[in-house]
């Protein structure tokens, strides 16, 4: 739903620019590169946080390993 709202807002602004005869502030390729940078930046911080937290979560949730030797009766089998 948010994509449709964003698309609709972009169309409305584009129509307003056309009606007022204002050129867009940046050429389309530069504007798209800027939008790509915004999207990458928006997802970079959560990605880095997940990478930092992952090793801690793995070491904390690992079960404790205990080794025990079978109890010997002290007598040798004959």
SVG drawing of the C-alpha trace seen along z (x, -y; Angstrom):
<svg xmlns="http://www.w3.org/2000/svg" viewBox="-2 -28 44 92">
<polyline fill="none" stroke="black" stroke-width="0.4" points="0.0,0.0 2.8,-2.4 4.2,-1.9 1.0,-3.1 0.9,-6.1 4.5,-6.9 3.8,-6.5 0.7,-8.7 2.6,-11.4 5.3,-11.3 2.7,-11.6 1.0,-14.6 4.3,-16.4 5.3,-15.6 2.0,-17.1 2.5,-20.2 6.0,-20.7 4.6,-20.3 1.7,-22.8 3.9,-25.4 6.6,-24.8 9.3,-24.1 12.1,-21.7 12.9,-19.0 15.8,-19.9 18.0,-17.0 18.3,-15.0 16.4,-11.7 19.5,-9.5 21.0,-11.6 17.7,-11.6 17.4,-7.8 21.0,-7.4 20.2,-9.6 17.1,-7.5 19.1,-4.3 21.6,-5.8 18.7,-6.6 17.4,-3.1 20.8,-1.5 21.5,-3.8 18.1,-3.0 18.8,0.7 22.6,0.5 22.3,-0.3 19.9,2.6 22.0,4.9 25.2,4.0 23.5,4.2 22.3,7.7 25.8,8.7 27.3,7.4 24.6,9.1 24.7,12.5 28.0,13.8 26.8,12.7 23.5,14.5 25.2,17.7 27.6,17.9 24.9,17.2 22.5,19.7 25.0,22.6 24.3,25.5 26.9,26.3 28.9,29.4 29.9,31.7 31.9,34.8 31.9,37.5 33.7,40.8 31.8,43.9 32.1,44.8 34.5,47.7 33.9,50.3 37.6,50.6 37.7,54.3 39.3,55.6 37.1,57.8 38.5,61.3"/>
</svg>
